[in-house]
Amino acid sequence: MQTLRRERATGEATEDKQDVQELLGALGQFFQSVGPMVQSGVLPFDVAKGLLTAMARRYRLGQDFEEELNKMQPPQPPEDPGAELKKLELQARQEEMAHEKAMRELDFGLKSEEHKLKMMEMGQKAQLAAAAHEQKMAQMQAQALLQATKPQGPGANRAD
């Protein structure tokens, strides 16, 4: 009796082992053939998921496995190989433009300060010119007053 049980257990183990090998082979072939089609968009993801679910039922993998299959999400579309390069180029151009803008603003600020300094210089020169003019006018008035108070003609210097 014990020998019969061993043989039966050994037979079941061998059968289980064969089932697992068959399942793994089927899954490998499935993903090899269906995977690229799903990735390229030729075969819709939901169709591939339905086929995989049917395969899980055929091999009696259980409700837990099917629930996990239902959680599967479609793969993200492949990224353009040049997208990263384009992104870096765009970023570099944006940085270059920001640098150019900062340089223009700095240049404008410098020119603005130069203009302010020139205006101040011109204002100071105008004040100096006005002060020099006022001084010259005062000198001329003083000379005219002196000449007006000086006695004129011969004998004007005499005291009578």
N, CA and C atoms as a LAMMPS dump frame, in Angstrom:
ITEM: TIMESTEP
0
ITEM: NUMBER OF ATOMS
480
ITEM: BOX BOUNDS ff ff ff
-5.0000000000000000e+02 5.0000000000000000e+02
-5.0000000000000000e+02 5.0000000000000000e+02
-5.0000000000000000e+02 5.0000000000000000e+02
ITEM: ATOMS id mol type element x y z
1 1 1 N 0.798 -1.177 0
2 1 2 C 0 0 0
3 1 3 C 0.85 1.254 0
4 2 1 N 1.871 1.203 0.797
5 2 2 C 2.761 2.34 0.868
6 2 3 C 3.465 2.553 -0.464
7 3 1 N 3.807 1.517 -1.128
8 3 2 C 4.467 1.601 -2.427
9 3 3 C 3.52 2.212 -3.446
10 4 1 N 2.263 1.867 -3.39
11 4 2 C 1.278 2.419 -4.317
12 4 3 C 1.134 3.922 -4.119
13 5 1 N 1.123 4.338 -2.87
14 5 2 C 1.03 5.783 -2.581
15 5 3 C 2.241 6.521 -3.129
16 6 1 N 3.418 5.932 -2.921
17 6 2 C 4.643 6.554 -3.417
18 6 3 C 4.609 6.685 -4.932
19 7 1 N 4.168 5.648 -5.586
20 7 2 C 4.109 5.665 -7.045
21 7 3 C 3.111 6.715 -7.52
22 8 1 N 1.984 6.784 -6.839
23 8 2 C 0.974 7.762 -7.208
24 8 3 C 1.515 9.176 -6.978
25 9 1 N 2.174 9.44 -5.84
26 9 2 C 2.739 10.744 -5.524
27 9 3 C 3.831 11.088 -6.519
28 10 1 N 4.657 10.107 -6.861
29 10 2 C 5.723 10.327 -7.832
30 10 3 C 5.129 10.628 -9.197
31 11 1 N 4.081 9.931 -9.556
32 11 2 C 3.402 10.156 -10.838
33 11 3 C 2.794 11.544 -10.899
34 12 1 N 2.161 11.976 -9.798
35 12 2 C 1.569 13.315 -9.751
36 12 3 C 2.656 14.386 -9.81
37 13 1 N 3.755 14.162 -9.113
38 13 2 C 4.853 15.126 -9.121
39 13 3 C 5.424 15.253 -10.527
40 14 1 N 5.572 14.138 -11.192
41 14 2 C 6.097 14.157 -12.56
42 14 3 C 5.12 14.883 -13.485
43 15 1 N 3.844 14.618 -13.292
44 15 2 C 2.826 15.279 -14.108
45 15 3 C 2.807 16.782 -13.834
46 16 1 N 2.91 17.178 -12.56
47 16 2 C 2.959 18.602 -12.204
48 16 3 C 4.188 19.272 -12.817
49 17 1 N 5.299 18.557 -12.769
50 17 2 C 6.538 19.089 -13.325
51 17 3 C 6.38 19.3 -14.837
52 18 1 N 5.773 18.369 -15.495
53 18 2 C 5.549 18.479 -16.94
54 18 3 C 4.59 19.643 -17.24
55 19 1 N 3.564 19.788 -16.413
56 19 2 C 2.616 20.895 -16.603
57 19 3 C 3.321 22.245 -16.451
58 20 1 N 4.179 22.36 -15.46
59 20 2 C 4.912 23.619 -15.239
60 20 3 C 5.831 23.895 -16.414
61 21 1 N 6.518 22.854 -16.895
62 21 2 C 7.409 23.033 -18.045
63 21 3 C 6.61 23.454 -19.28
64 22 1 N 5.476 22.834 -19.474
65 22 2 C 4.619 23.174 -20.61
66 22 3 C 4.123 24.615 -20.491
67 23 1 N 3.717 25.002 -19.284
68 23 2 C 3.242 26.363 -19.045
69 23 3 C 4.351 27.384 -19.329
70 24 1 N 5.556 27.12 -18.802
71 24 2 C 6.666 28.049 -19.016
72 24 3 C 7.016 28.162 -20.497
73 25 1 N 6.981 27.062 -21.201
74 25 2 C 7.245 27.087 -22.641
75 25 3 C 6.185 27.889 -23.38
76 26 1 N 4.932 27.673 -22.997
77 26 2 C 3.831 28.396 -23.643
78 26 3 C 3.93 29.896 -23.362
79 27 1 N 4.224 30.243 -22.113
80 27 2 C 4.376 31.661 -21.765
81 27 3 C 5.537 32.304 -22.525
82 28 1 N 6.653 31.571 -22.609
83 28 2 C 7.809 32.095 -23.343
84 28 3 C 7.472 32.361 -24.801
85 29 1 N 6.806 31.401 -25.436
86 29 2 C 6.417 31.57 -26.839
87 29 3 C 5.407 32.709 -26.982
88 30 1 N 4.479 32.787 -26.035
89 30 2 C 3.459 33.835 -26.083
90 30 3 C 4.106 35.218 -26.052
91 31 1 N 4.974 35.43 -25.071
92 31 2 C 5.587 36.757 -24.932
93 31 3 C 6.534 37.063 -26.087
94 32 1 N 7.199 36.047 -26.614
95 32 2 C 8.105 36.248 -27.749
96 32 3 C 7.336 36.695 -28.985
97 33 1 N 6.187 36.108 -29.221
98 33 2 C 5.439 36.432 -30.438
99 33 3 C 4.494 37.611 -30.246
100 34 1 N 3.834 37.698 -29.116
101 34 2 C 2.823 38.735 -28.892
102 34 3 C 3.452 40.031 -28.369
103 35 1 N 4.489 39.924 -27.571
104 35 2 C 5.106 41.107 -26.963
105 35 3 C 5.48 42.196 -27.965
106 36 1 N 6.235 41.868 -29.01
107 36 2 C 6.601 42.911 -29.987
108 36 3 C 5.388 43.512 -30.7
109 37 1 N 4.362 42.683 -30.939
110 37 2 C 3.164 43.208 -31.612
111 37 3 C 2.429 44.203 -30.715
112 38 1 N 2.373 43.922 -29.413
113 38 2 C 1.732 44.847 -28.472
114 38 3 C 2.581 46.113 -28.366
115 39 1 N 3.882 45.949 -28.283
116 39 2 C 4.803 47.079 -28.135
117 39 3 C 4.688 48.028 -29.328
118 40 1 N 4.553 47.464 -30.532
119 40 2 C 4.476 48.297 -31.735
120 40 3 C 3.065 48.818 -31.985
121 41 1 N 2.084 48.288 -31.268
122 41 2 C 0.716 48.759 -31.427
123 41 3 C -0.089 47.975 -32.446
124 42 1 N 0.476 46.942 -33.044
125 42 2 C -0.238 46.129 -34.027
126 42 3 C -1.352 45.338 -33.342
127 43 1 N -1.058 44.796 -32.166
128 43 2 C -2.033 44.021 -31.404
129 43 3 C -2.428 44.83 -30.169
130 44 1 N -3.718 45.107 -30.002
131 44 2 C -4.129 45.871 -28.819
132 44 3 C -3.767 45.14 -27.523
133 45 1 N -3.404 45.906 -26.521
134 45 2 C -2.992 45.353 -25.235
135 45 3 C -4.095 44.479 -24.622
136 46 1 N -5.33 44.956 -24.697
137 46 2 C -6.438 44.211 -24.078
138 46 3 C -6.641 42.844 -24.732
139 47 1 N -6.39 42.737 -26.031
140 47 2 C -6.507 41.44 -26.711
141 47 3 C -5.429 40.493 -26.186
142 48 1 N -4.208 40.994 -26.07
143 48 2 C -3.115 40.169 -25.557
144 48 3 C -3.402 39.741 -24.118
145 49 1 N -3.947 40.669 -23.325
146 49 2 C -4.28 40.336 -21.937
147 49 3 C -5.372 39.27 -21.895
148 50 1 N -6.333 39.345 -22.808
149 50 2 C -7.398 38.333 -22.885
150 50 3 C -6.837 36.964 -23.243
151 51 1 N -5.888 36.94 -24.18
152 51 2 C -5.252 35.664 -24.549
153 51 3 C -4.496 35.074 -23.362
154 52 1 N -3.805 35.919 -22.64
155 52 2 C -3.04 35.46 -21.474
156 52 3 C -3.986 34.944 -20.384
157 53 1 N -5.108 35.616 -20.218
158 53 2 C -6.107 35.159 -19.239
159 53 3 C -6.659 33.796 -19.636
160 54 1 N -6.945 33.598 -20.925
161 54 2 C -7.437 32.295 -21.399
162 54 3 C -6.391 31.218 -21.147
163 55 1 N -5.115 31.568 -21.361
164 55 2 C -4.032 30.607 -21.121
165 55 3 C -3.968 30.255 -19.63
166 56 1 N -4.158 31.246 -18.768
167 56 2 C -4.127 31.002 -17.32
168 56 3 C -5.261 30.069 -16.906
169 57 1 N -6.418 30.233 -17.536
170 57 2 C -7.562 29.358 -17.221
171 57 3 C -7.303 27.94 -17.706
172 58 1 N -6.693 27.804 -18.879
173 58 2 C -6.414 26.466 -19.425
174 58 3 C -5.487 25.706 -18.501
175 59 1 N -4.503 26.396 -17.939
176 59 2 C -3.556 25.737 -17.044
177 59 3 C -4.024 25.781 -15.589
178 60 1 N -5.224 26.258 -15.371
179 60 2 C -5.842 26.308 -14.035
180 60 3 C -4.917 26.973 -13.017
181 61 1 N -4.494 28.198 -13.346
182 61 2 C -3.582 28.917 -12.455
183 61 3 C -4.308 29.592 -11.299
184 62 1 N -5.61 29.683 -11.375
185 62 2 C -6.39 30.159 -10.25
186 62 3 C -6.823 31.611 -10.363
187 63 1 N -7.773 31.97 -9.502
188 63 2 C -8.373 33.302 -9.497
189 63 3 C -7.356 34.38 -9.11
190 64 1 N -6.453 34.074 -8.192
191 64 2 C -5.44 35.061 -7.771
192 64 3 C -4.59 35.493 -8.957
193 65 1 N -4.19 34.533 -9.775
194 65 2 C -3.367 34.845 -10.937
195 65 3 C -4.147 35.712 -11.923
196 66 1 N -5.432 35.367 -12.134
197 66 2 C -6.262 36.144 -13.053
198 66 3 C -6.464 37.569 -12.54
199 67 1 N -6.617 37.728 -11.236
200 67 2 C -6.755 39.08 -10.661
201 67 3 C -5.495 39.906 -10.91
202 68 1 N -4.352 39.255 -10.768
203 68 2 C -3.087 39.957 -11.035
204 68 3 C -2.979 40.331 -12.515
205 69 1 N -3.449 39.443 -13.389
206 69 2 C -3.442 39.757 -14.824
207 69 3 C -4.325 40.974 -15.114
208 70 1 N -5.452 41.061 -14.426
209 70 2 C -6.356 42.196 -14.631
210 70 3 C -5.743 43.524 -14.19
211 71 1 N -4.771 43.473 -13.322
212 71 2 C -4.098 44.699 -12.857
213 71 3 C -3.059 45.204 -13.86
214 72 1 N -2.734 44.368 -14.844
215 72 2 C -1.704 44.757 -15.821
216 72 3 C -2.127 46.01 -16.584
217 73 1 N -1.165 46.892 -16.833
218 73 2 C -1.392 48.131 -17.575
219 73 3 C -0.695 48.055 -18.923
220 74 1 N -1.222 48.758 -19.916
221 74 2 C -0.559 48.74 -21.226
222 74 3 C 0.839 49.346 -21.133
223 75 1 N 1.741 48.878 -21.974
224 75 2 C 3.094 49.433 -21.94
225 75 3 C 3.099 50.871 -22.446
226 76 1 N 4.032 51.646 -21.939
227 76 2 C 4.178 53.018 -22.397
228 76 3 C 4.736 53.006 -23.813
229 77 1 N 4.285 53.941 -24.643
230 77 2 C 4.822 53.966 -26.007
231 77 3 C 6.327 54.2 -25.973
232 78 1 N 7.03 53.605 -26.924
233 78 2 C 8.484 53.779 -26.924
234 78 3 C 8.843 55.239 -27.135
235 79 1 N 9.859 55.663 -26.431
236 79 2 C 10.293 57.056 -26.52
237 79 3 C 11.152 57.232 -27.758
238 80 1 N 10.965 58.354 -28.406
239 80 2 C 11.746 58.683 -29.596
240 80 3 C 13.221 58.731 -29.202
241 81 1 N 14.088 57.99 -29.909
242 81 2 C 15.504 57.968 -29.538
243 81 3 C 16.143 59.356 -29.565
244 82 1 N 15.666 60.222 -30.443
245 82 2 C 16.231 61.564 -30.522
246 82 3 C 15.566 62.536 -29.574
247 83 1 N 14.539 62.07 -28.838
248 83 2 C 13.798 62.968 -27.945
249 83 3 C 14.694 63.536 -26.856
250 84 1 N 15.54 62.708 -26.285
251 84 2 C 16.427 63.182 -25.219
252 84 3 C 17.393 64.227 -25.759
253 85 1 N 17.908 63.978 -26.961
254 85 2 C 18.815 64.939 -27.585
255 85 3 C 18.087 66.248 -27.874
256 86 1 N 16.861 66.142 -28.395
257 86 2 C 16.062 67.345 -28.668
258 86 3 C 15.778 68.1 -27.381
259 87 1 N 15.488 67.362 -26.323
260 87 2 C 15.2 67.977 -25.031
261 87 3 C 16.427 68.727 -24.518
262 88 1 N 17.597 68.114 -24.645
263 88 2 C 18.835 68.767 -24.207
264 88 3 C 19.154 69.981 -25.068
265 89 1 N 18.915 69.87 -26.378
266 89 2 C 19.148 71.01 -27.263
267 89 3 C 18.222 72.17 -26.904
268 90 1 N 16.952 71.855 -26.652
269 90 2 C 15.997 72.882 -26.263
270 90 3 C 16.412 73.541 -24.959
271 91 1 N 16.831 72.742 -24.012
272 91 2 C 17.263 73.275 -22.717
273 91 3 C 18.483 74.182 -22.902
274 92 1 N 19.432 73.765 -23.738
275 92 2 C 20.624 74.572 -23.99
276 92 3 C 20.245 75.888 -24.661
277 93 1 N 19.313 75.835 -25.6
278 93 2 C 18.869 77.061 -26.29
279 93 3 C 18.175 77.994 -25.313
280 94 1 N 17.349 77.442 -24.427
281 94 2 C 16.668 78.266 -23.428
282 94 3 C 17.676 78.931 -22.495
283 95 1 N 18.693 78.182 -22.095
284 95 2 C 19.724 78.748 -21.227
285 95 3 C 20.501 79.834 -21.962
286 96 1 N 20.77 79.592 -23.241
287 96 2 C 21.491 80.59 -24.042
288 96 3 C 20.659 81.869 -24.167
289 97 1 N 19.361 81.703 -24.401
290 97 2 C 18.483 82.868 -24.517
291 97 3 C 18.396 83.619 -23.188
292 98 1 N 18.336 82.892 -22.093
293 98 2 C 18.295 83.53 -20.776
294 98 3 C 19.592 84.296 -20.524
295 99 1 N 20.714 83.711 -20.936
296 99 2 C 22.016 84.375 -20.779
297 99 3 C 22.063 85.651 -21.627
298 100 1 N 21.59 85.546 -22.876
299 100 2 C 21.567 86.727 -23.748
300 100 3 C 20.681 87.821 -23.167
301 101 1 N 19.542 87.432 -22.621
302 101 2 C 18.632 88.409 -22.016
303 101 3 C 19.307 89.09 -20.824
304 102 1 N 19.965 88.295 -20.004
305 102 2 C 20.659 88.864 -18.84
306 102 3 C 21.758 89.828 -19.293
307 103 1 N 22.461 89.463 -20.357
308 103 2 C 23.518 90.344 -20.87
309 103 3 C 22.923 91.647 -21.411
310 104 1 N 21.787 91.552 -22.115
311 104 2 C 21.13 92.773 -22.624
312 104 3 C 20.682 93.654 -21.471
313 105 1 N 20.11 93.034 -20.442
314 105 2 C 19.663 93.803 -19.283
315 105 3 C 20.848 94.46 -18.585
316 106 1 N 21.936 93.739 -18.464
317 106 2 C 23.137 94.295 -17.849
318 106 3 C 23.674 95.448 -18.686
319 107 1 N 23.713 95.259 -20.012
320 107 2 C 24.187 96.301 -20.925
321 107 3 C 23.28 97.526 -20.826
322 108 1 N 21.964 97.291 -20.8
323 108 2 C 21.017 98.396 -20.673
324 108 3 C 21.236 99.135 -19.354
325 109 1 N 21.449 98.367 -18.287
326 109 2 C 21.696 98.988 -16.977
327 109 3 C 22.95 99.837 -16.994
328 110 1 N 24.007 99.313 -17.627
329 110 2 C 25.255 100.081 -17.716
330 110 3 C 25.054 101.352 -18.527
331 111 1 N 24.376 101.238 -19.665
332 111 2 C 24.128 102.415 -20.497
333 111 3 C 23.259 103.421 -19.762
334 112 1 N 22.301 102.936 -19.021
335 112 2 C 21.442 103.822 -18.244
336 112 3 C 22.263 104.58 -17.197
337 113 1 N 23.151 103.865 -16.523
338 113 2 C 24.016 104.515 -15.525
339 113 3 C 24.957 105.514 -16.18
340 114 1 N 25.512 105.149 -17.362
341 114 2 C 26.367 106.081 -18.093
342 114 3 C 25.597 107.343 -18.453
343 115 1 N 24.36 107.165 -18.898
344 115 2 C 23.525 108.312 -19.256
345 115 3 C 23.28 109.21 -18.035
346 116 1 N 22.965 108.586 -16.911
347 116 2 C 22.744 109.363 -15.683
348 116 3 C 23.99 110.158 -15.314
349 117 1 N 25.162 109.486 -15.409
350 117 2 C 26.416 110.183 -15.08
351 117 3 C 26.674 111.341 -16.036
352 118 1 N 26.436 111.157 -17.321
353 118 2 C 26.621 112.238 -18.3
354 118 3 C 25.678 113.398 -18.011
355 119 1 N 24.431 113.051 -17.668
356 119 2 C 23.462 114.105 -17.344
357 119 3 C 23.897 114.876 -16.098
358 120 1 N 24.408 114.156 -15.105
359 120 2 C 24.892 114.832 -13.895
360 120 3 C 26.086 115.723 -14.24
361 121 1 N 26.976 115.207 -15.075
362 121 2 C 28.159 115.976 -15.49
363 121 3 C 27.729 117.231 -16.244
364 122 1 N 26.774 117.075 -17.149
365 122 2 C 26.3 118.233 -17.902
366 122 3 C 25.625 119.246 -16.973
367 123 1 N 24.885 118.749 -16
368 123 2 C 24.242 119.637 -15.021
369 123 3 C 25.271 120.4 -14.218
370 124 1 N 26.331 119.707 -13.796
371 124 2 C 27.385 120.367 -13.023
372 124 3 C 28.107 121.402 -13.881
373 125 1 N 28.375 121.044 -15.146
374 125 2 C 29.022 122 -16.048
375 125 3 C 28.139 123.222 -16.261
376 126 1 N 26.839 122.995 -16.4
377 126 2 C 25.909 124.111 -16.573
378 126 3 C 25.903 124.996 -15.337
379 127 1 N 25.928 124.39 -14.151
380 127 2 C 25.966 125.167 -12.911
381 127 3 C 27.257 125.97 -12.82
382 128 1 N 28.382 125.311 -13.183
383 128 2 C 29.667 126.018 -13.162
384 128 3 C 29.665 127.173 -14.165
385 129 1 N 29.13 126.928 -15.342
386 129 2 C 29.067 127.986 -16.36
387 129 3 C 28.184 129.126 -15.872
388 130 1 N 27.055 128.797 -15.246
389 130 2 C 26.165 129.843 -14.726
390 130 3 C 26.854 130.625 -13.615
391 131 1 N 27.564 129.91 -12.746
392 131 2 C 28.27 130.59 -11.65
393 131 3 C 29.376 131.482 -12.214
394 132 1 N 30.101 130.988 -13.226
395 132 2 C 31.162 131.784 -13.844
396 132 3 C 30.557 133.01 -14.518
397 133 1 N 29.41 132.837 -15.175
398 133 2 C 28.744 133.955 -15.832
399 133 3 C 28.306 134.999 -14.809
400 134 1 N 27.719 134.535 -13.691
401 134 2 C 27.285 135.459 -12.634
402 134 3 C 28.475 136.213 -12.069
403 135 1 N 29.589 135.509 -11.898
404 135 2 C 30.789 136.158 -11.356
405 135 3 C 31.295 137.225 -12.334
406 136 1 N 31.327 136.886 -13.608
407 136 2 C 31.792 137.831 -14.62
408 136 3 C 30.861 139.043 -14.672
409 137 1 N 29.548 138.798 -14.59
410 137 2 C 28.584 139.897 -14.584
411 137 3 C 28.784 140.784 -13.362
412 138 1 N 29.038 140.169 -12.228
413 138 2 C 29.269 140.941 -11.001
414 138 3 C 30.53 141.785 -11.155
415 139 1 N 31.586 141.226 -11.745
416 139 2 C 32.826 141.988 -11.977
417 139 3 C 32.573 143.172 -12.914
418 140 1 N 31.811 142.924 -13.964
419 140 2 C 31.525 143.983 -14.923
420 140 3 C 30.697 145.092 -14.272
421 141 1 N 29.752 144.697 -13.424
422 141 2 C 28.938 145.7 -12.726
423 141 3 C 29.806 146.514 -11.769
424 142 1 N 30.721 145.798 -11.101
425 142 2 C 31.608 146.503 -10.16
426 142 3 C 32.493 147.477 -10.922
427 143 1 N 33.024 147.076 -12.058
428 143 2 C 33.884 147.964 -12.862
429 143 3 C 33.066 149.152 -13.374
430 144 1 N 31.841 148.905 -13.808
431 144 2 C 31.006 150.004 -14.301
432 144 3 C 30.683 150.963 -13.17
433 145 1 N 30.44 150.468 -12.004
434 145 2 C 30.155 151.31 -10.849
435 145 3 C 31.376 152.121 -10.464
436 146 1 N 32.537 151.497 -10.532
437 146 2 C 33.791 152.2 -10.24
438 146 3 C 34.009 153.319 -11.241
439 147 1 N 33.778 153.012 -12.462
440 147 2 C 33.987 154.037 -13.483
441 147 3 C 32.954 155.149 -13.334
442 148 1 N 31.793 154.845 -12.935
443 148 2 C 30.768 155.862 -12.767
444 148 3 C 31.064 156.75 -11.567
445 149 1 N 31.713 156.271 -10.604
446 149 2 C 32.027 157.056 -9.412
447 149 3 C 33.355 157.777 -9.543
448 150 1 N 34.134 157.486 -10.537
449 150 2 C 35.407 158.169 -10.752
450 150 3 C 35.111 159.543 -11.326
451 151 1 N 35.854 160.524 -10.871
452 151 2 C 35.695 161.848 -11.465
453 151 3 C 36.198 161.826 -12.904
454 152 1 N 35.55 162.57 -13.752
455 152 2 C 35.912 162.579 -15.142
456 152 3 C 36.425 163.95 -15.536
457 153 1 N 37.256 163.954 -16.454
458 153 2 C 37.79 165.184 -17.043
459 153 3 C 38.994 165.722 -16.28
460 154 1 N 39.666 166.864 -16.828
461 154 2 C 40.841 167.425 -16.163
462 154 3 C 40.415 168.154 -14.907
463 155 1 N 41.082 168.05 -13.99
464 155 2 C 40.849 168.737 -12.732
465 155 3 C 39.812 168.061 -11.898
466 156 1 N 39.376 166.939 -12.265
467 156 2 C 38.371 166.246 -11.482
468 156 3 C 38.995 165.687 -10.239
469 157 1 N 40.294 165.559 -10.259
470 157 2 C 40.966 165.006 -9.107
471 157 3 C 41.284 166.085 -8.094
472 158 1 N 41.102 167.38 -8.416
473 158 2 C 41.455 168.444 -7.514
474 158 3 C 40.36 168.681 -6.504
475 159 1 N 40.783 169.172 -5.383
476 159 2 C 39.821 169.509 -4.36
477 159 3 C 39.679 171.034 -4.321
478 160 1 N 38.649 171.649 -4.553
479 160 2 C 38.461 173.096 -4.565
480 160 3 C 37.88 173.592 -3.311
